[in-house]
């Protein structure tokens, strides 16, 4: 089951063999190469049975590129999962987690406050600077020049 305003980028894998065990809330975004897995085949080789686990992803969640969500995990509301994370345990509401295994690194409010402060000092760009709006080579060069600290923001 997938909620409203669900967005998923390229090469996302949602366990098709057991997809009915996966629930995704409203306002969830999955970056490229995210894996959401509801089964663990490692037990089959040794015990003759595959372990299953429900996966519940709350509302207003972003899961970063290359992350893996393992069976039996519940991710709370208002959560950011950092790129490349392996989520093997439940994640509470209102946090940022990252790593392998994923661990809480910040509250969501602290993370967002730091990013809002950063936005005051780095360049920001509109939708015209995106591939879908056919960003020009000149605009690409402008971004490269202006992003002195290697960071900027885009709509």
C-alpha positions, 0 to 999 in steps of 0.5 A, spaced: 500 500 500 502 506 498 500 513 500 498 520 497 504 524 494 509 518 493 515 519 489 520 514 487 526 515 482 530 510 478 532 503 480 528 503 486 526 495 488 520 494 492 520 487 494 515 484 489 514 477 492 511 480 498 509 487 496 503 486 500 507 486 507 510 493 505 506 499 507 508 506 505 505 513 508 503 519 505 509 524 502 514 519 501 520 520 497 525 514 495 531 516 491 535 512 486 537 505 488 533 504 494 531 497 496 525 495 501 525 488 502 520 484 506 523 477 506 530 474 508 532 468 504 538 467 508 534 462 513 532 458 507 538 455 505 539 453 512 532 452 515 528 451 509 524 457 510 524 464 508 523 469 514 518 474 512 517 481 516 512 487 515 515 494 513 512 500 515 514 507 512 510 513 516 508 519 513 513 525 510 519 520 509 525 521 505 530 515 504 536 517 500 540 513 495 542 506 495 539 505 502 536 498 504 530 497 508 530 490 511 524 486 513 520 487 520 522 495 520 518 500 522 520 507 520 516 513 523 513 520 521 518 526 519 524 522 518 530 522 513 534 516 512 541 518 509 544 515 503 547 508 503 544 507 510 542 500 512 536 500 516 535 494 520 531 496 526 525 501 527 526 508 526 522 513 531 519 519 529 522 526 527 529 524 526 535 523 521 538 516 521 544 514 517 550 509 517 550 501 516 547 499 521 543 506 521 543 510 527 540 516 529 544 522 528 540 528 529 533 530 530 529 532 524 528 539 527 536 540 528 537 538 521 533 542 518 535 548 522 542 547 520 540 547 513 536 553 513 542 557 516 546 554 510 541 556 505 543 564 507 550 563 505 550 559 499 547 560 492 540 558 490 537 556 483 530 555 480 527 550 476 530 553 470 536 550 472 534 543 472 534 537 466 527 537 466 527 544 464 533 544 459 538 547 463 543 551 458 550 550 458 551 557 460 547 556 466 551 549 468 557 553 468 554 559 472 552 554 478 559 551 478 562 558 478 557 560 484 558 554 488 564 556 491 563 551 497 561 546 493 554 546 496 547 550 493 540 549 493 535 548 487 527 548 487 
